[in-house]
Amino acid sequence: MNTKILPPSDFNAKPLLIFLEQQAQTKETLRILGHQGVCVNKIQNLLCKLQEQNAPEWLIYCHLFNYGYIEGKRAERRKSKHITK
């Protein structure tokens, strides 16, 4: 049997590089999140409403992420306008 080892090309190495980059980003994100507090009071109403609607778990996570993103944008706008809440 004649087997040939192909050199890594951009085609077959790229998925591995993307995977490794995502792993590094996930590890860094989890490290940062480990230093954050969790304020359930702000998201409790949103969670209850989504659960009442029988939203799938993945959709709930997406909504929570988007809510956090929106709140971050609002905080940045307040910060740039020197408004305190």
Residue pairs with C-beta under 8 A, 6 or more apart in sequence:
6 12
42 71
43 64
43 67
46 63
46 64
46 67
47 60
47 64
50 59
50 60
50 63
51 60
55 63
78 84
78 85
